[in-house]
Amino acid sequence: MVPILNLEYGRDLVVIGLIFGAVAFVWAGWAHERPPKGVVWRIVLVLLQLAGLALLGFGIPIAIEYWNTPTAIESASTALVWYIVTFWVEVIAIAGFAVYFVKSGRSALIAPLVLTVVGLHFVPLAFVFAQWILLVAAVLLTAAGVAAAFLPQRIAAPSFWAGILATPIFLALGAVCLIAGSGALAVADALAA
C-alpha cells in the first residue's frame, strides 16, 4: 500500500502546508462577501483566517530553513513541466468560465466554480508531487465547490458557502502536511548528524 504522505519530500509537505494556510486565509476572506446574518459568522471567518495565518507563520521559517532539501519538482524535471502545465490549465479554465458566468449573469457562481477547478487541479498535482493526500484534497474540495453552487443563496452568497466549506479542508490537510513534513525534515537532520 502506498502511503498518503511521501516523507521523502518533507520540504514539499511543508510548502503544501503553508500554501494551504494561505489559501485558507483567502477562502475565508472571500466568504465575507455575504455570510448569513449575524456577527457570529464574521467571527468564525476571522478565526479561520487567523488559523490560516498561523499555518503560514509556522511554515515559512521551516520552508526557508530546509529550502535546499529534496523536492519532487527539481529544475528541468518532468514534474516541474507538469506542474507548470497544470497551473496554466487551471488559470485558463477559471478565467474562461468566469467570463462566461459574468456574461450570462451568473457571476455569483464564480466562487464555487473556482473552488471546483482548484479541487480538480489537485488530481494531477498528486502525481507531480507523489503526495496522495492531494487526492484527498481533490475529492473534498471538488465536492465542496459543487455543493456551494447548490446551497441556498437566500441564506448566504455562494462565495460564503465555498469559503466555509473549503477553509476547514485546507486548514486540516495543511496542518497534517506541515506537521508531517517538519517531522520528516527533523528526522533527516537527526540521522545526518
N, C-alpha and C positions, 0 to 999 in steps of 0.2 A: 504494500500500500504506500502511495506517495504522500509524504507529509504535507499538510496545508500550508506550512511555513518552511521555506527553504533557508535554513540558518547559515548556509554557506555565504549568503549575501546579506550579512547583518546591516551593512550600510543602506542597502536598498530598502530594507524593512523600516529602518529609522526614517528615511526620507519619505516613504509612503505614509508613515505615522504623522510626520509634520505636515505633509501636503493635505492629508485628511483633516488635520486640525484646522488648517487654513480654509479649506472648503466648507468645513462645518461652520466656521465663523461667517462665511459668505452666505451659505444657505439659510442660516438662522437670521441673518440680516435681511435677506430677500423676503423672508416670511413676515417681516414687519410691515409689508405693503398694506395688507388689510386683514389682521388677525380677528378672531371672534371678539365681540365686545367685552370690555373689562380690562383692568390693568394686569390681571394675573398672567395672561398670555404674553404681555410685553415683558414681564419679569422673567417668565420661563425662557423666552427667547434670548434675553440678555444673559441669563445664566448659561444657556447653551453656547452663546458666543464666547463667554469667558472661558468655558471648558475648552473650546477650540483654540483660544489663545494660550491656554495652559499647555496643550499638546505642542504648540509651536515653541513656547518658552522652554520646555524640556527638550524638545527635539533638535532645535537649531544648534545648540552647543555640541551635542553629540555628533550630529552630522558634520560639523566643521572639524571636530577632533579626528574623526575617522574617515574624512573625505578621500584619502588615498588608499583605502582598503578595497578589496574586490567588489565589482558591480557586474550585474548581468548585461549592462549596456556599455561596454567598453567602446572607445572611439573606433570608428570604421568597422564596427561589427554588424552582422545581420540584424541582431536585436535592436541596435540603435536605428537602423534604417526602418525596421518595422514600427518602432516607437514613433518616429517622425511621421511616417505614413498614417498611422492610426490617429495621431494628433490632428493632422490636416484633414483627414476624412471627417473627424468629429467636428472640427471648426466649420467646414463647408456645409455639412449636414445641418448643423444648428443654424447657421446664417441663412441657408436656403429655406428651411422650414419656418424660421422666424419671419422672414419676408413674406412668405405665403400666408402665415397666420395674421400678420398685420394687414395685408391687402384684403384678406377675406373677412376682416372684422372680428377675428377671434384671438386677439393679442393676449387675452387673459390666459390662454393655454400655452404660452411660451415657456413658462417655468416648468410645467410638467413635461413638456417636450424636451427641454434642455436636460432635465433630470433623467429622462428615459434614454436619451442619446449618451449621456455620461455613463449611465449604468451599462449600456451595451458596449461601450468602448473598453470596459474592463475585461471583456472576454479575450480579445487579442492580447491585451496587456498582461493578462495572467500567464500567457505563453511566453511573451517577451521577457518578463522578469522571472519566470519559473516560480511564481508565488501564487499558489492556488487559492489563497484567501481572497485574491482579486475576483475569482469566480463567484465566491460568496457575495462580495460587493456587487458584482454584476447582477445577480439574481435579485438581491434585496432592493437595490436602487432602481432597477428597471421596474420592478413591481410597485415600488413607491411612486415612481413617475406616472405610471398608468393609473394607479389609484387616485393620485392627486387630480387627474383630469376629470374624474367622475364624482369626487366628493362634493357636497353641496356648496355652490358658490354663494348662496344666500347667507350662509353662516360665516364664510371667510373666502378670501381670494384663493385661487388655485396655487399662487405662489406661497401662501401660508401653508397649505396642505403639503406642498412639495418640501418646503423647508422643515416643517415639524416632523415629517416622516424621514427625510434624508439625514438631518443633522445627527440624531442619535446613532444611526447606522455608521456614519463617518466617524463619530467620536469613539464608538465601541471598537470598530475594526482598526482605527488609527491607534488607539491605546494598546490593543493587542500587538500590532506591528511594532510600535515604539518600544514596548517592554521586551518583546522577544528579540528584536534587533539589537537593542542596547545590551541585553544579557549575552547574546551571542558574541558581540564585539568584546565585552569584558572577559568572557571565557577565552577567546582567541588571544587577548592580551596576556592573560594569566599563563596560558600554555607557551607563549613566546618568551616569557620572562625567565 
